[in-house]
């Protein structure tokens, strides 16, 4: 039986780590400022608006990770330029190993994009919770 290498996680997912850490820092700073200043809770701080920019940056980093994975040396040797996963699957390949390599390239690149989108969604969700909390108080 074959093992799955961490669900085809992309190496470029490390690009998203600074965005996640910055979002955590901003969220913690915003929560502290909301707790300290009772009278200013009705307006959302500029720090929490930065969370939306980080959410957009996470999407951009996911796209960048996708293209970094597609430009890796293994993918450049096996994947045709301008091809999509559907056209590659439908074409005849030389061997099963080449087909497995092509599928790995597309799974790694899709992992980078999905991680960027998921990170963006979570950061936007944190912003929404902070925004609702500041409006209620």
C-alpha positions in Angstrom: 0.0 0.0 0.0 1.3 3.5 -0.9 1.4 6.3 1.5 0.1 9.8 0.7 2.8 12.4 1.3 0.9 14.9 3.5 -2.0 15.3 1.1 0.2 16.7 -1.7 1.1 19.8 0.3 2.9 22.4 -1.7 6.3 23.7 -0.7 5.2 27.2 -1.5 2.6 27.1 1.3 5.4 28.6 3.4 4.8 31.9 1.6 1.5 32.2 3.4 3.0 31.9 6.9 3.9 35.6 7.2 0.3 36.6 6.1 -1.2 34.3 8.8 1.2 35.6 11.5 0.4 39.2 10.6 -3.3 38.5 10.7 -3.0 36.9 14.1 -1.0 39.9 15.4 -3.5 42.4 14.0 -6.4 40.5 15.4 -4.9 40.3 18.9 -4.0 44.0 18.8 -7.5 44.9 17.7 -9.1 42.8 20.5 -6.8 44.5 23.1 -7.7 47.9 21.8 -11.4 47.1 21.9 -11.2 45.9 25.5 -9.2 48.9 26.7 -11.3 51.6 25.1 -15.0 51.1 25.8 -16.1 54.4 24.2 -14.4 53.7 20.8 -15.8 50.3 20.2 -18.4 51.5 17.7 -15.8 52.4 15.1 -13.7 49.7 13.5 -10.0 50.4 13.8 -7.7 50.7 10.9 -5.9 47.6 12.1 -8.9 45.4 11.4 -9.2 46.9 8.0 -5.7 45.7 7.3 -7.1 42.2 7.8 -9.0 42.6 4.5 -5.8 43.6 2.7 -4.0 40.5 4.2 -6.9 38.4 2.9 -6.3 39.7 -0.6 -2.6 39.2 -0.2 -3.3 35.6 0.8 -5.1 35.1 -2.5 -2.3 36.6 -4.4 0.3 34.4 -2.6 -1.8 31.4 -3.4 -1.7 32.3 -7.1 2.0 32.9 -6.9 2.4 29.5 -5.2 0.4 27.9 -8.0 2.8 29.3 -10.7 5.9 28.5 -8.7 4.8 24.9 -8.5 4.1 24.8 -12.2 7.5 26.2 -13.0 9.4 23.7 -10.9 11.9 21.6 -12.8 9.9 18.4 -12.6 6.8 20.1 -14.0 8.6 21.9 -16.7 10.0 18.7 -18.1 6.7 16.8 -18.1 3.8 19.3 -18.5 3.2 20.9 -21.9 3.1 24.7 -21.8 -0.4 26.1 -21.8 -1.9 22.8 -20.9 -4.6 22.1 -18.4 -5.2 19.0 -16.3 -8.0 17.8 -18.5 -6.0 18.0 -21.7 -3.0 16.3 -20.1 -5.2 13.5 -18.8 -6.7 13.0 -22.2 -3.4 12.8 -24.1 -1.4 9.7 -24.3 1.8 9.7 -22.2 4.9 7.6 -22.6 4.6 5.8 -19.3 2.6 5.5 -16.1 5.5 7.2 -14.2 5.2 10.3 -16.4 1.5 10.4 -15.9 2.0 10.1 -12.1 4.5 13.0 -12.3 2.1 15.1 -14.2 -0.7 14.4 -11.7 1.6 15.3 -8.8 2.5 18.6 -10.5 -1.1 19.6 -10.8 -2.0 18.4 -7.3 0.9 20.3 -5.7 -0.1 23.5 -7.6 -3.7 23.0 -6.7 -2.7 22.6 -3.1 -0.9 26.0 -3.2 -4.0 27.7 -4.6 -6.4 26.0 -2.2 -4.3 26.9 0.8 -4.2 30.5 -0.3 -8.0 30.6 -0.7 -8.6 28.9 2.6 -6.2 31.3 4.4 -8.0 34.2 2.8 -11.4 32.9 3.9 -10.2 32.4 7.5 -8.7 35.9 7.7 -11.9 37.4 6.3 -13.9 35.5 8.8 -11.8 36.9 11.6 -12.3 40.4 10.2 -16.1 39.8 10.1 -16.2 38.6 13.7 -14.2 41.6 14.9 -16.3 43.9 12.9 -19.5 42.5 14.4 -18.1 42.6 17.9 -17.1 46.2 17.5 -20.6 47.2 16.3 -22.4 45.5 19.1 -20.5 47.0 21.9 
